[in-house]
Amino acid sequence: MSINNEEVELFTVYPNPTKEIININSEYSQRYTIIVYDIFGKVLIQEEKTTNKTKLDLSNLINGVYLVSFQDGLKRYSVKIIKQ
């Protein structure tokens, strides 16, 4: 899974690091899927979204590093987040 830094700007994820909730702002207006992976590549959260602003609750995850992936069909954009 690669991180495409040029296109990840379509999505803003904050705060990073976070304690419970991450806010996701998107310049994307179509349906997309948010997937949260642990460091082993296991899917922990998967949600379909159609809104430009959303919140994702990570309170049930242990502290650590996660990969948040935004997928639309064949395109995938990813960003690392830290949960404290």
C-alpha contacts under 8 A as a table, 3 or more apart, distances in Angstrom:
res1	aa1	res2	aa2	distance
2	S	78	S	7.49
3	I	8	V	7.95
3	I	77	Y	6.22
3	I	78	S	5.24
3	I	79	V	6.89
4	N	7	E	5.82
4	N	8	V	6.15
4	N	76	R	7.96
4	N	77	Y	5.87
4	N	78	S	6.90
5	N	8	V	5.19
5	N	9	E	7.32
5	N	77	Y	7.92
6	E	9	E	6.67
7	E	10	L	5.89
7	E	77	Y	6.76
8	V	11	F	5.70
8	V	12	T	7.82
8	V	77	Y	5.42
8	V	78	S	6.58
8	V	79	V	7.24
9	E	12	T	6.44
10	L	26	S	5.76
10	L	27	E	5.18
10	L	28	Y	6.61
11	F	24	I	6.70
11	F	25	N	5.67
11	F	26	S	4.51
11	F	27	E	6.47
11	F	28	Y	7.78
12	T	23	N	7.87
12	T	24	I	5.59
12	T	25	N	5.08
12	T	26	S	6.41
13	V	16	N	7.15
13	V	22	I	6.47
13	V	23	N	5.68
13	V	24	I	4.73
13	V	25	N	6.68
14	Y	17	P	7.67
14	Y	18	T	7.50
14	Y	22	I	5.50
14	Y	23	N	5.33
14	Y	24	I	6.76
15	P	18	T	5.33
15	P	22	I	6.00
15	P	23	N	7.03
16	N	22	I	7.73
16	N	81	I	5.79
16	N	82	I	6.13
16	N	83	K	7.74
17	P	81	I	6.19
17	P	82	I	4.61
17	P	83	K	5.68
17	P	84	Q	6.64
18	T	21	I	6.60
18	T	22	I	6.61
18	T	81	I	7.75
18	T	82	I	6.31
18	T	83	K	4.98
18	T	84	Q	5.98
19	K	58	L	7.77
19	K	59	S	7.15
19	K	83	K	5.55
19	K	84	Q	5.03
20	E	57	D	5.89
20	E	58	L	4.94
20	E	59	S	4.41
20	E	83	K	7.28
21	I	55	K	6.52
21	I	56	L	5.62
21	I	57	D	4.61
21	I	58	L	5.72
21	I	59	S	6.99
22	I	55	K	5.67
22	I	56	L	5.32
22	I	57	D	6.65
22	I	58	L	7.40
23	N	53	K	7.38
23	N	54	T	5.97
23	N	55	K	4.55
23	N	56	L	6.50
24	I	52	N	7.89
24	I	53	K	5.72
24	I	54	T	5.28
24	I	55	K	5.99
24	I	56	L	7.63
25	N	52	N	5.65
25	N	53	K	4.58
25	N	54	T	6.64
26	S	29	S	7.68
26	S	51	T	7.91
26	S	52	N	4.72
26	S	53	K	6.28
27	E	52	N	6.44
28	Y	52	N	6.43
29	S	50	T	6.81
29	S	51	T	6.94
29	S	52	N	6.45
30	Q	50	T	5.96
31	R	48	E	6.98
31	R	49	K	5.70
31	R	50	T	4.54
31	R	51	T	7.90
31	R	72	D	7.07
32	Y	48	E	5.80
32	Y	49	K	5.46
32	Y	50	T	6.47
32	Y	70	F	6.63
32	Y	71	Q	5.56
32	Y	72	D	4.90
32	Y	73	G	7.94
33	T	46	Q	6.91
33	T	47	E	5.62
33	T	48	E	4.31
33	T	49	K	5.95
33	T	69	S	7.92
33	T	70	F	5.65
33	T	71	Q	5.10
33	T	72	D	6.60
34	I	45	I	7.74
34	I	46	Q	5.66
34	I	47	E	5.32
34	I	48	E	6.28
34	I	49	K	7.31
34	I	68	V	6.88
34	I	69	S	5.66
34	I	70	F	4.80
34	I	71	Q	6.56
35	I	43	V	6.75
35	I	44	L	7.44
35	I	45	I	5.53
35	I	46	Q	4.43
35	I	47	E	6.63
35	I	68	V	5.76
35	I	69	S	5.08
35	I	70	F	6.56
35	I	71	Q	7.93
36	V	43	V	5.95
36	V	44	L	5.54
36	V	45	I	5.02
36	V	46	Q	6.53
36	V	66	Y	6.66
36	V	67	L	5.68
36	V	68	V	4.59
36	V	69	S	6.30
37	Y	40	F	7.57
37	Y	41	G	5.33
37	Y	42	K	5.32
37	Y	43	V	4.65
37	Y	44	L	5.64
37	Y	45	I	7.33
37	Y	66	Y	5.72
37	Y	67	L	5.12
37	Y	68	V	6.48
37	Y	69	S	7.83
38	D	41	G	5.41
38	D	42	K	5.51
38	D	43	V	6.83
38	D	44	L	6.89
38	D	65	V	7.02
38	D	66	Y	4.95
38	D	67	L	6.50
39	I	42	K	7.48
39	I	65	V	6.70
39	I	66	Y	6.12
39	I	67	L	7.42
43	V	46	Q	7.16
51	T	54	T	6.80
57	D	60	N	7.69
58	L	61	L	5.50
58	L	83	K	7.77
59	S	62	I	7.79
61	L	83	K	7.92
62	I	83	K	7.42
63	N	82	I	7.46
63	N	83	K	4.88
63	N	84	Q	4.87
64	G	82	I	5.70
64	G	83	K	5.28
64	G	84	Q	6.66
65	V	80	K	6.85
65	V	81	I	5.78
65	V	82	I	4.57
65	V	83	K	6.36
66	Y	80	K	5.68
66	Y	81	I	5.31
66	Y	82	I	6.28
66	Y	83	K	7.63
67	L	78	S	6.53
67	L	79	V	5.71
67	L	80	K	4.51
67	L	81	I	6.18
68	V	78	S	5.54
68	V	79	V	5.36
68	V	80	K	6.17
68	V	81	I	7.05
69	S	76	R	6.60
69	S	77	Y	5.61
69	S	78	S	4.21
69	S	79	V	6.53
70	F	76	R	5.60
70	F	77	Y	5.11
70	F	78	S	6.15
71	Q	74	L	7.29
71	Q	75	K	5.73
71	Q	76	R	4.46
71	Q	77	Y	6.50
72	D	75	K	5.31
72	D	76	R	6.53
